[in-house]
Amino acid sequence: MPSQPQELPPPNLIVAMTGATGSILCVRLLEALKETRLRTHLVVSKWGFQTLKYETSVSPDDLRKLADAVYSDGDMAAPISSGSFPTIGMVIIPCSVKTLGAIAGGYGGNLITRAADVVLKERRKLVLAVREAPLSDIHLENMLRLSRAGAVIFPPVPAFYAMPKSVDDIAAHIVSRVLDQFGTYHTPTVRWQGFGSD
């Protein structure tokens, strides 16, 4: 008797948040991921939690509830610290330039940078929503180095053609574009359709 095809487990996606401004983007990303079949693995740095409390009304516990699995940034034995743990990649949103520099230098001093290093070495997708302005030569060189190593540098820039009416509109569009990087797991918000005919 032929065996029944087994349903594949949901793909794993690592989501990390560092202390750069823009913590609402991570919140909205996790909320959007709840509507997909992706399984989320969340890591937040110490300053990521501090920024979350400063910028939003979302508590650390509420944020953790949005993810399927949560790890301490100091847990270097977490499953996502190993390339043998299957993922489709990782997004760091927002990504501080401190984290950017550590990843560019191959310094896995915490779980966020270690997991990013693993994603790069396994040739999986790493998306870095780098949040800084203006950018120094050092920042730009680190971005170029990581881009050449296969990472996607994705500054969370608003798209005004989407006619945003609120910060949430801006965040939703950025999150939708970030999710585009990982395939067709979501329903996009606004897509550019051209100016049309006169």
DRENPA-3360 file (N, C-alpha, C; in nm, 2 decimals, always signed):
BEGIN
1 = MPSQPQEL = +0.08/-0.12/+0.00/+0.00/+0.00/+0.00/+0.09/+0.12/+0.00 ~ +0.06/+0.22/-0.09/+0.15/+0.34/-0.10/+0.14/+0.42/+0.03 ~ +0.25/+0.47/+0.07/+0.25/+0.56/+0.19/+0.19/+0.69/+0.16 ~ +0.12/+0.75/+0.26/+0.06/+0.88/+0.25/+0.16/+0.99/+0.25 ~ +0.15/+1.09/+0.16/+0.25/+1.20/+0.17/+0.24/+1.27/+0.30 ~ +0.35/+1.29/+0.36/+0.35/+1.36/+0.49/+0.35/+1.51/+0.47 ~ +0.27/+1.58/+0.55/+0.27/+1.73/+0.54/+0.40/+1.79/+0.59 ~ +0.46/+1.88/+0.52/+0.59/+1.94/+0.56/+0.56/+2.03/+0.68;
9 = PPPNLIVA = +0.66/+2.03/+0.77/+0.65/+2.12/+0.88/+0.65/+2.27/+0.83 ~ +0.60/+2.36/+0.91/+0.61/+2.50/+0.87/+0.75/+2.55/+0.86 ~ +0.79/+2.63/+0.76/+0.92/+2.68/+0.76/+0.95/+2.77/+0.88 ~ +1.08/+2.77/+0.92/+1.12/+2.85/+1.03/+1.18/+2.98/+0.98 ~ +1.15/+3.09/+1.05/+1.21/+3.22/+1.02/+1.25/+3.29/+1.15 ~ +1.38/+3.33/+1.15/+1.43/+3.40/+1.27/+1.40/+3.55/+1.26 ~ +1.35/+3.60/+1.37/+1.32/+3.75/+1.37/+1.40/+3.80/+1.49 ~ +1.48/+3.91/+1.47/+1.55/+3.97/+1.58/+1.53/+4.12/+1.58;
17 = MTGATGSI = +1.53/+4.18/+1.70/+1.51/+4.32/+1.72/+1.63/+4.37/+1.80 ~ +1.69/+4.48/+1.76/+1.80/+4.54/+1.83/+1.76/+4.68/+1.88 ~ +1.85/+4.75/+1.94/+1.81/+4.88/+2.01/+1.80/+5.00/+1.92 ~ +1.81/+4.99/+1.79/+1.79/+5.10/+1.70/+1.64/+5.14/+1.71 ~ +1.61/+5.27/+1.67/+1.47/+5.31/+1.67/+1.40/+5.24/+1.56 ~ +1.27/+5.22/+1.59/+1.18/+5.15/+1.49/+1.13/+5.02/+1.54 ~ +1.12/+5.01/+1.67/+1.07/+4.88/+1.73/+0.93/+4.84/+1.68 ~ +0.85/+4.94/+1.65/+0.72/+4.92/+1.59/+0.72/+4.83/+1.47;
25 = LCVRLLEA = +0.83/+4.83/+1.40/+0.84/+4.75/+1.28/+0.85/+4.60/+1.31 ~ +0.92/+4.57/+1.42/+0.93/+4.43/+1.46/+0.79/+4.38/+1.51 ~ +0.73/+4.47/+1.58/+0.59/+4.43/+1.63/+0.50/+4.40/+1.52 ~ +0.50/+4.49/+1.42/+0.41/+4.47/+1.30/+0.45/+4.35/+1.22 ~ +0.58/+4.33/+1.21/+0.62/+4.21/+1.14/+0.57/+4.08/+1.20 ~ +0.59/+4.07/+1.33/+0.54/+3.95/+1.40/+0.39/+3.94/+1.39 ~ +0.32/+4.05/+1.40/+0.17/+4.04/+1.38/+0.14/+3.99/+1.24 ~ +0.21/+4.04/+1.14/+0.18/+3.99/+1.00/+0.22/+3.85/+0.98;
33 = LKETRLRT = +0.33/+3.80/+1.05/+0.37/+3.66/+1.04/+0.27/+3.57/+1.10 ~ +0.19/+3.62/+1.20/+0.09/+3.53/+1.26/-0.01/+3.49/+1.15 ~ -0.03/+3.56/+1.04/-0.12/+3.53/+0.94/-0.06/+3.44/+0.83 ~ +0.06/+3.39/+0.85/+0.13/+3.31/+0.76/+0.15/+3.17/+0.82 ~ +0.20/+3.08/+0.74/+0.24/+2.94/+0.80/+0.38/+2.94/+0.85 ~ +0.45/+3.05/+0.84/+0.59/+3.05/+0.89/+0.59/+3.04/+1.05 ~ +0.69/+2.97/+1.10/+0.71/+2.96/+1.24/+0.82/+3.05/+1.28 ~ +0.79/+3.14/+1.37/+0.88/+3.25/+1.41/+0.96/+3.22/+1.53;
41 = HLVVSKWG = +1.09/+3.26/+1.52/+1.19/+3.24/+1.63/+1.24/+3.37/+1.67 ~ +1.21/+3.43/+1.78/+1.24/+3.57/+1.82/+1.35/+3.58/+1.91 ~ +1.44/+3.68/+1.88/+1.55/+3.71/+1.98/+1.55/+3.87/+1.98 ~ +1.55/+3.92/+2.10/+1.55/+4.06/+2.12/+1.67/+4.10/+2.21 ~ +1.75/+4.20/+2.17/+1.86/+4.24/+2.26/+1.81/+4.32/+2.38 ~ +1.90/+4.34/+2.48/+1.86/+4.42/+2.60/+1.81/+4.55/+2.56 ~ +1.88/+4.62/+2.47/+1.84/+4.76/+2.43/+1.72/+4.75/+2.33 ~ +1.70/+4.64/+2.27/+1.58/+4.63/+2.19/+1.46/+4.63/+2.28;
49 = FQTLKYET = +1.46/+4.57/+2.39/+1.35/+4.57/+2.49/+1.34/+4.71/+2.55 ~ +1.45/+4.78/+2.57/+1.44/+4.92/+2.63/+1.38/+5.01/+2.52 ~ +1.41/+5.00/+2.40/+1.36/+5.08/+2.29/+1.21/+5.05/+2.27 ~ +1.17/+4.93/+2.28/+1.03/+4.89/+2.27/+0.95/+4.96/+2.38 ~ +1.00/+4.96/+2.50/+0.92/+5.02/+2.61/+0.91/+5.17/+2.59 ~ +1.02/+5.23/+2.54/+1.02/+5.38/+2.52/+0.93/+5.42/+2.40 ~ +0.93/+5.34/+2.29/+0.86/+5.39/+2.17/+0.72/+5.34/+2.16 ~ +0.68/+5.23/+2.23/+0.55/+5.17/+2.21/+0.48/+5.15/+2.34;
57 = SVSPDDLR = +0.35/+5.11/+2.33/+0.28/+5.06/+2.45/+0.28/+4.91/+2.46 ~ +0.36/+4.84/+2.37/+0.37/+4.70/+2.37/+0.47/+4.65/+2.48 ~ +0.42/+4.56/+2.57/+0.51/+4.51/+2.67/+0.60/+4.40/+2.62 ~ +0.72/+4.38/+2.68/+0.80/+4.26/+2.64/+0.72/+4.13/+2.64 ~ +0.64/+4.11/+2.73/+0.56/+3.98/+2.74/+0.46/+3.97/+2.62 ~ +0.40/+4.09/+2.58/+0.31/+4.09/+2.47/+0.39/+4.06/+2.34 ~ +0.51/+4.11/+2.33/+0.59/+4.09/+2.21/+0.62/+3.94/+2.20 ~ +0.66/+3.88/+2.31/+0.70/+3.74/+2.31/+0.58/+3.65/+2.27;
65 = KLADAVYS = +0.46/+3.69/+2.31/+0.34/+3.61/+2.27/+0.32/+3.61/+2.12 ~ +0.38/+3.70/+2.05/+0.36/+3.71/+1.90/+0.44/+3.61/+1.83 ~ +0.54/+3.55/+1.90/+0.63/+3.46/+1.83/+0.60/+3.31/+1.87 ~ +0.65/+3.22/+1.79/+0.63/+3.08/+1.82/+0.73/+3.03/+1.92 ~ +0.85/+3.08/+1.91/+0.96/+3.05/+2.00/+1.04/+3.17/+2.03 ~ +1.09/+3.18/+2.16/+1.16/+3.30/+2.20/+1.29/+3.26/+2.27 ~ +1.40/+3.33/+2.24/+1.52/+3.29/+2.30/+1.59/+3.42/+2.36 ~ +1.66/+3.40/+2.47/+1.74/+3.51/+2.53/+1.86/+3.54/+2.43;
73 = DGDMAAPI = +1.90/+3.66/+2.42/+2.01/+3.70/+2.34/+2.14/+3.64/+2.39 ~ +2.14/+3.60/+2.51/+2.26/+3.53/+2.57/+2.27/+3.38/+2.56 ~ +2.16/+3.32/+2.50/+2.15/+3.18/+2.49/+2.22/+3.13/+2.37 ~ +2.35/+3.10/+2.38/+2.43/+3.06/+2.27/+2.41/+2.91/+2.23 ~ +2.33/+2.84/+2.31/+2.30/+2.70/+2.28/+2.16/+2.69/+2.22 ~ +2.10/+2.80/+2.19/+1.96/+2.79/+2.13/+1.97/+2.72/+1.99 ~ +1.86/+2.65/+1.95/+1.86/+2.58/+1.82/+1.91/+2.67/+1.71 ~ +1.87/+2.80/+1.70/+1.90/+2.88/+1.59/+2.05/+2.92/+1.59;
81 = SSGSFPTI = +2.13/+2.88/+1.68/+2.27/+2.90/+1.68/+2.35/+2.80/+1.60 ~ +2.27/+2.70/+1.55/+2.34/+2.60/+1.47/+2.28/+2.59/+1.32 ~ +2.37/+2.57/+1.23/+2.33/+2.55/+1.09/+2.25/+2.43/+1.07 ~ +2.25/+2.33/+1.16/+2.18/+2.21/+1.14/+2.03/+2.23/+1.17 ~ +1.99/+2.35/+1.23/+1.85/+2.38/+1.25/+1.80/+2.45/+1.12 ~ +1.70/+2.39/+1.06/+1.65/+2.44/+0.93/+1.57/+2.57/+0.94 ~ +1.61/+2.67/+0.87/+1.54/+2.80/+0.86/+1.54/+2.84/+0.71 ~ +1.44/+2.93/+0.68/+1.45/+3.00/+0.55/+1.53/+3.13/+0.56;
89 = GMVIIPCS = +1.57/+3.16/+0.68/+1.66/+3.28/+0.69/+1.63/+3.36/+0.82 ~ +1.66/+3.49/+0.81/+1.66/+3.57/+0.93/+1.64/+3.72/+0.89 ~ +1.56/+3.79/+0.97/+1.54/+3.93/+0.95/+1.57/+4.00/+1.08 ~ +1.66/+4.10/+1.08/+1.69/+4.18/+1.20/+1.62/+4.32/+1.17 ~ +1.52/+4.35/+1.25/+1.43/+4.47/+1.23/+1.39/+4.53/+1.36 ~ +1.43/+4.65/+1.39/+1.54/+4.72/+1.32/+1.68/+4.67/+1.36 ~ +1.77/+4.70/+1.27/+1.91/+4.65/+1.29/+2.00/+4.77/+1.32 ~ +2.06/+4.77/+1.44/+2.15/+4.88/+1.48/+2.28/+4.87/+1.40;
97 = VKTLGAIA = +2.35/+4.98/+1.39/+2.48/+4.97/+1.32/+2.59/+4.90/+1.40 ~ +2.56/+4.89/+1.53/+2.65/+4.81/+1.62/+2.64/+4.66/+1.58 ~ +2.51/+4.62/+1.56/+2.49/+4.48/+1.52/+2.54/+4.46/+1.38 ~ +2.52/+4.55/+1.29/+2.57/+4.55/+1.15/+2.72/+4.53/+1.15 ~ +2.79/+4.61/+1.23/+2.93/+4.60/+1.24/+2.98/+4.46/+1.29 ~ +2.91/+4.41/+1.39/+2.95/+4.28/+1.45/+2.93/+4.17/+1.35 ~ +2.82/+4.17/+1.27/+2.80/+4.07/+1.17/+2.90/+4.08/+1.06 ~ +2.93/+4.20/+1.02/+3.03/+4.23/+0.91/+3.16/+4.18/+0.95;
105 = GGYGGNLI = +3.20/+4.19/+1.08/+3.33/+4.14/+1.13/+3.33/+4.00/+1.17 ~ +3.22/+3.92/+1.15/+3.21/+3.78/+1.19/+3.22/+3.76/+1.34 ~ +3.17/+3.86/+1.42/+3.18/+3.85/+1.56/+3.04/+3.80/+1.61 ~ +3.03/+3.68/+1.65/+2.91/+3.62/+1.70/+2.91/+3.63/+1.85 ~ +2.91/+3.74/+1.91/+2.92/+3.76/+2.05/+2.79/+3.74/+2.13 ~ +2.68/+3.74/+2.06/+2.55/+3.71/+2.12/+2.47/+3.63/+2.03 ~ +2.34/+3.59/+2.07/+2.27/+3.50/+1.98/+2.22/+3.56/+1.85 ~ +2.20/+3.69/+1.86/+2.15/+3.76/+1.73/+2.27/+3.76/+1.63;
113 = TRAADVVL = +2.39/+3.80/+1.67/+2.50/+3.80/+1.57/+2.54/+3.66/+1.53 ~ +2.53/+3.56/+1.63/+2.57/+3.42/+1.60/+2.47/+3.37/+1.50 ~ +2.34/+3.39/+1.52/+2.24/+3.34/+1.43/+2.25/+3.40/+1.29 ~ +2.29/+3.53/+1.28/+2.31/+3.59/+1.15/+2.43/+3.53/+1.08 ~ +2.53/+3.50/+1.16/+2.65/+3.44/+1.10/+2.62/+3.30/+1.04 ~ +2.54/+3.23/+1.12/+2.50/+3.10/+1.07/+2.42/+3.11/+0.94 ~ +2.32/+3.20/+0.94/+2.24/+3.22/+0.82/+2.33/+3.25/+0.69 ~ +2.43/+3.34/+0.71/+2.52/+3.37/+0.60/+2.60/+3.25/+0.56;
121 = KERRKLVL = +2.66/+3.17/+0.66/+2.74/+3.06/+0.62/+2.67/+2.95/+0.55 ~ +2.54/+2.94/+0.59/+2.45/+2.83/+0.53/+2.39/+2.88/+0.40 ~ +2.42/+3.00/+0.36/+2.37/+3.06/+0.23/+2.22/+3.08/+0.23 ~ +2.17/+3.11/+0.35/+2.02/+3.14/+0.36/+2.01/+3.29/+0.35 ~ +1.88/+3.34/+0.35/+1.86/+3.48/+0.33/+1.87/+3.55/+0.47 ~ +1.95/+3.66/+0.47/+1.96/+3.75/+0.58/+1.92/+3.89/+0.54 ~ +1.82/+3.94/+0.60/+1.76/+4.07/+0.57/+1.79/+4.17/+0.69 ~ +1.86/+4.28/+0.66/+1.90/+4.37/+0.77/+1.83/+4.50/+0.75;
129 = AVREAPLS = +1.74/+4.53/+0.83/+1.66/+4.66/+0.82/+1.75/+4.76/+0.91 ~ +1.85/+4.81/+0.85/+1.95/+4.90/+0.91/+1.88/+5.04/+0.93 ~ +1.89/+5.08/+1.06/+1.82/+5.21/+1.09/+1.92/+5.31/+1.15 ~ +1.97/+5.39/+1.06/+2.07/+5.49/+1.10/+2.07/+5.60/+0.99 ~ +2.10/+5.73/+1.04/+2.11/+5.84/+0.94/+2.18/+5.95/+1.02 ~ +2.27/+6.02/+0.95/+2.34/+5.99/+0.82/+2.43/+5.87/+0.84 ~ +2.47/+5.81/+0.73/+2.56/+5.69/+0.73/+2.70/+5.73/+0.71 ~ +2.79/+5.68/+0.80/+2.93/+5.71/+0.78/+3.00/+5.61/+0.68;
137 = DIHLENML = +3.12/+5.64/+0.65/+3.19/+5.55/+0.56/+3.20/+5.41/+0.62 ~ +3.22/+5.40/+0.75/+3.23/+5.27/+0.81/+3.09/+5.19/+0.80 ~ +2.98/+5.26/+0.82/+2.85/+5.20/+0.80/+2.84/+5.15/+0.66 ~ +2.87/+5.23/+0.57/+2.85/+5.20/+0.42/+2.94/+5.08/+0.38 ~ +3.07/+5.08/+0.44/+3.16/+4.97/+0.40/+3.11/+4.84/+0.47 ~ +3.05/+4.85/+0.59/+3.00/+4.73/+0.65/+2.88/+4.67/+0.57 ~ +2.79/+4.76/+0.52/+2.68/+4.72/+0.44/+2.73/+4.66/+0.31 ~ +2.83/+4.72/+0.25/+2.88/+4.66/+0.12/+2.94/+4.52/+0.14;
145 = RLSRAGAV = +3.01/+4.51/+0.25/+3.07/+4.38/+0.28/+2.97/+4.27/+0.30 ~ +2.86/+4.31/+0.37/+2.76/+4.21/+0.40/+2.67/+4.18/+0.27 ~ +2.65/+4.29/+0.19/+2.58/+4.27/+0.07/+2.66/+4.17/-0.02 ~ +2.79/+4.19/-0.03/+2.87/+4.09/-0.11/+2.87/+3.95/-0.05 ~ +2.85/+3.94/+0.08/+2.84/+3.81/+0.15/+2.70/+3.75/+0.13 ~ +2.61/+3.82/+0.07/+2.48/+3.76/+0.04/+2.36/+3.82/+0.12 ~ +2.39/+3.91/+0.21/+2.28/+3.97/+0.29/+2.21/+4.07/+0.21 ~ +2.08/+4.10/+0.25/+2.00/+4.20/+0.18/+2.00/+4.32/+0.28;
153 = IFPPVPAF = +2.05/+4.43/+0.23/+2.05/+4.56/+0.32/+1.92/+4.63/+0.29 ~ +1.83/+4.64/+0.39/+1.69/+4.69/+0.36/+1.66/+4.80/+0.46 ~ +1.71/+4.92/+0.44/+1.67/+5.03/+0.52/+1.52/+5.05/+0.52 ~ +1.46/+5.07/+0.64/+1.31/+5.08/+0.64/+1.26/+5.22/+0.59 ~ +1.27/+5.24/+0.46/+1.24/+5.37/+0.40/+1.09/+5.38/+0.36 ~ +1.02/+5.48/+0.41/+0.87/+5.49/+0.37/+0.85/+5.50/+0.22 ~ +0.74/+5.45/+0.17/+0.71/+5.46/+0.03/+0.58/+5.55/+0.02 ~ +0.60/+5.67/-0.02/+0.49/+5.77/-0.01/+0.39/+5.75/-0.13;
161 = YAMPKSVD = +0.43/+5.67/-0.23/+0.33/+5.64/-0.33/+0.21/+5.56/-0.28 ~ +0.23/+5.49/-0.16/+0.13/+5.42/-0.10/+0.03/+5.51/-0.02 ~ +0.06/+5.64/-0.02/-0.03/+5.74/+0.04/-0.06/+5.71/+0.18 ~ +0.04/+5.69/+0.27/+0.02/+5.65/+0.41/-0.05/+5.76/+0.48 ~ -0.14/+5.72/+0.57/-0.22/+5.82/+0.65/-0.17/+5.82/+0.80 ~ -0.09/+5.72/+0.83/-0.05/+5.71/+0.97/+0.09/+5.64/+0.98 ~ +0.15/+5.64/+1.10/+0.27/+5.56/+1.12/+0.25/+5.41/+1.09 ~ +0.13/+5.36/+1.14/+0.10/+5.22/+1.11/+0.09/+5.19/+0.96;
169 = DIAAHIVS = +0.04/+5.28/+0.88/+0.04/+5.26/+0.74/+0.18/+5.24/+0.68 ~ +0.27/+5.33/+0.73/+0.41/+5.33/+0.69/+0.47/+5.19/+0.73 ~ +0.45/+5.16/+0.86/+0.51/+5.03/+0.91/+0.45/+4.91/+0.83 ~ +0.33/+4.91/+0.81/+0.26/+4.80/+0.74/+0.33/+4.78/+0.60 ~ +0.35/+4.89/+0.53/+0.41/+4.88/+0.39/+0.55/+4.83/+0.40 ~ +0.63/+4.88/+0.49/+0.77/+4.83/+0.51/+0.77/+4.68/+0.54 ~ +0.68/+4.64/+0.63/+0.68/+4.50/+0.67/+0.64/+4.41/+0.55 ~ +0.55/+4.46/+0.47/+0.50/+4.38/+0.35/+0.62/+4.37/+0.26;
177 = RVLDQFGT = +0.70/+4.47/+0.24/+0.81/+4.46/+0.15/+0.92/+4.37/+0.21 ~ +0.94/+4.37/+0.34/+1.04/+4.28/+0.40/+0.99/+4.14/+0.38 ~ +0.86/+4.11/+0.40/+0.81/+3.97/+0.38/+0.83/+3.93/+0.23 ~ +0.82/+4.02/+0.14/+0.84/+3.99/+0.00/+0.98/+3.92/-0.02 ~ +1.08/+3.95/+0.07/+1.21/+3.89/+0.05/+1.21/+3.74/+0.08 ~ +1.11/+3.69/+0.15/+1.10/+3.55/+0.19/+1.00/+3.47/+0.11 ~ +0.94/+3.53/+0.00/+0.85/+3.45/-0.08/+0.71/+3.48/-0.06 ~ +0.62/+3.40/-0.11/+0.48/+3.43/-0.12/+0.41/+3.37/+0.00;
185 = YHTPTVRW = +0.44/+3.42/+0.12/+0.38/+3.37/+0.24/+0.27/+3.47/+0.29 ~ +0.26/+3.58/+0.23/+0.17/+3.68/+0.29/+0.10/+3.75/+0.18 ~ +0.00/+3.83/+0.22/-0.08/+3.91/+0.12/-0.02/+4.05/+0.13 ~ +0.04/+4.10/+0.02/+0.10/+4.23/+0.03/+0.00/+4.35/+0.05 ~ +0.05/+4.46/+0.09/-0.03/+4.58/+0.11/-0.05/+4.65/-0.03 ~ +0.01/+4.76/-0.05/+0.00/+4.83/-0.17/+0.12/+4.80/-0.26 ~ +0.10/+4.77/-0.39/+0.20/+4.76/-0.48/+0.19/+4.87/-0.59 ~ +0.31/+4.91/-0.63/+0.31/+5.02/-0.74/+0.25/+4.97/-0.87;
193 = QGFGSD = +0.16/+5.04/-0.92/+0.09/+5.00/-1.04/+0.12/+5.10/-1.16 ~ +0.21/+5.19/-1.14/+0.24/+5.29/-1.25/+0.15/+5.41/-1.24 ~ +0.17/+5.51/-1.32/+0.09/+5.63/-1.31/-0.04/+5.62/-1.39 ~ -0.05/+5.52/-1.47/-0.17/+5.50/-1.56/-0.16/+5.60/-1.68 ~ -0.27/+5.59/-1.75/-0.27/+5.68/-1.88/-0.34/+5.81/-1.84 ~ -0.30/+5.92/-1.92/-0.36/+6.05/-1.90/-0.49/+6.06/-1.98;
% end
